[in-house]
Amino acid sequence: MEDTSNKATLGSPMPQEIPATLISLEEREPTAVSTKELLLEKGRAACSPRSLGRSLSRLLPVLDWLPQYSPSTQLLGDVISGLLVGIVAIPQSISYSLLANQDPIYGIYTNFFCNIIYAAAATSRHASVGSFGVLCLMVGQSVTRHLQLAGYGDSSTAPGDNSSSPMNGTEGCDRSCYAITVALSLSFLVGLYQILLGVLQLGFVAVYLSEPLLGGFVAGSSLTIITSQMKYLLGLKTPRREGVGSFILTWVDLFRHIHSTNICDLLTSLVALAIIVPVKELNERYRARMKAPFPIELLVLIVATIISHYFNFEQRYNSAVCGDIPTGFRKPTVPDTSLFPSLALDAVPIAVIGFAMTVSLAEIFGKKHGYAVSANQEMIAIGLCNLIPSFFYCFASSAALTKTLLKESTGSQTQVSGLVTSLVLLLVLLWIAPLFYSLQTSILGVVTIVNLRGGLRSFRDTPRMWQLSKLDTVVWWATMLCSTLVTTEIGLLVGVCFALLCVIFRTQRPRATLLGKVSSREVYEDQAAYKQLSSITHIKIFRFECSLYYANKDYFKAVLYQKTGLNPVLLRAQALTATGSSRGSGRAGFGCLRRAGRSAEKPPAHPCAPSPDMHTLILDCGAMQFIDTAGLSVLKETHHDYQQLGVQVLLANCNPSVRRRLRDGGWAAQDSGTGGGLAFHCIHDAVRFAERRHQRESRDGQAALPEPEEMNFQVSL
């Protein structure tokens, strides 16, 4: 960097000059490395024993934190947290199996295996994985569609009812068997997608799922889940609707069959709601004072099962119950590859939502407790939680908000708490599961609905969201309505597309302002936003708060003409009109505009365009992250058009990439003889340059070339 002081003055009435600094930066030359050498170097590094050890520890983070585990300080919190999460996971595993159109035992399998695998492969210490309501809904929709295609009839029967027979030659597998076959094949594909995204370092995909989008999707899915569970609360046997309009069709079916409501199921549902909801609210309100939340859901399940068993609700009142829940584990199986083509698209939104929820929860609690979380490793971890359990009769899973909050609030320190949760579920698998035979499905529906209160509460946050950002609120409502009224998959797709369109809209019509100077400071701010800002005589400073590219180039010109009050194109047209009307009178037409650009004298009012009330236009490029070829062309056109009126265009606050684009595009060479195409590091330098030059032109009576001391303000392009 070269520094030169300038003490010269341009003459009276110029104030005392401030020394200027010539800034000349030399760009770094990129290091040239051949592809062959790079591959060889990477290969040698990857094959070293140390590198293999690091790769293994990255794949299994448990190898890093387990040797440093402190039982004296961490074990108690992990055990208590794991026990409580396991107790909550029991009713959720059974109820969410109903949502996924599976037998209850498969939900317990899913939560058991996922917690073990996630404890070994995850970087998060607090995220709790397992069955998640939204994913179970999406799995259930796919399973139901394939059951209908396979000829098992409608899904009005409970998952455990295998009375339906296939119509397409799959007689060797009953309805329950085929349902889990579809689910585990789907889980395999979901896990495969997620692992590939993690290995290819594509964690940035989650960035496109914004918070309003996810909130609207969860809210819409929650309404769909509640609707699907209403038939269990009422004890109705209605077909499970899928596809476009299933939300409305389900409610139509409910009202159509309302006269067939099972009074026993309805009463038990209302009693369970009246007990669970107030206790859950008290748990949340006094969470800070309570060492652990009261496990009201498990208590209600136990009491309801005992009452249903001793009063024989199944036989006396024809209530739907869970039925036989086997103990132990089944032999591992291989996913049915023949189902992969029909499930490939269904797995995409499930994989995206699954890793988005897992990564977001992991990062939230990682920041809260001060440890690093790898998004790509989290994707690999949740992918393994879906891929490996698919061989053990499990369906798709992800991190669940309710269980994660419970796990973190009850003192969890590491993923050892997840292992404790698996031990609790293991007891259920080996001994306790058959005791839930008489549990009514209406109670499971109540448990599912109560756990969706968090998604429904986001409705009351929308007024506040509207005050903060109207576009975010529109994204939320669009995603929610499409997820509810159309399908969850289409709702997610519409939400992503709509969010991207909102981003494009923001960049197409960004904020554009004129700047004024803060008194006695070298600071320039928006005149429309702040008071007591002074305008600079005959100088306009224009800020465009976005990158300049092909989509907003026309808006840039329009708003620039509007803010400056000077439209060169319109003035040029007026000049041409005046030239035509004065033809033959010996007057020069539009040529006087060009003479005005070379003269400090004001051009005549007729037949030329009116004289502008400014001599310099400064474009503040501080908010421009990039300029494409269309944006560069617009800048050149703007510079040329204003120069025809005798107005010089200067640039300020350009970042290195923008300066490089200007240099490569020939901006610095524009009218170099008259000092055109100048760029400055800050607005104040551009203002001082413009004032000096205008004073010298006024003194000499002609457009003068910039002197060396004036050029010291500009950036070397």
Secondary structure, DSSP 8 states (H G I E B T S, - for coil): -----------TT---------B-----------HHHHHHHHHHHHHSHHHHHHHHHHH-THHHHSTT--IIIIIHHHHHHHHHHHHHHHHHHHHHHHHTT--HHHHHHHHHHHHHHHHHH-S-SS--EE--HHHHHHHHHHHHHHHHHTT---S-S-TT------SSS-TTS-HHHHHHHHHHHHHHHHHHHHHHHHHTT-GGGGGGS-HHHHHHHHHHHHHHHHHHHHHHHHT-------STTHHHHHHHHHHHTGGG--HHHHHHHHHHHHHHHHHHHHHHHTTTT-SS---HHHHHHHHHHHHHHHTTHHHHS---B------S--------GGGHHHHHHHHHHHHHHHHHHHHHHHHHHHHHHT----HHHHHHHHHHHHHGGGGGT----EE-HHHHHHHHHTT--STHHHHHHHHHHHHIIIIIGGGGTT-BHHHHHHHHHHTTHHHHHGGGGHHHHHHH-HHHHHHHHHHHHHHHHT-HHHHHHHHHHHHHHHHHHHHHS--EEEEEEETTSS-EEETTT-SSEE--TTEEEEEE-S-B-TTTHHHHHHHHHHHHT--HHHHHHHHHHHHHHTTTTT---THHHHHHHH-SS---SSSS----S-SEEEEE-TT-S-B-HHHHHHHHHHHHHHHHTT-EEEEES--HHHHHHHHHTTSTTTTGGGT-S-EESSHHHHHHHHHHHHHHHHHHTS-----HHHHTTBB--
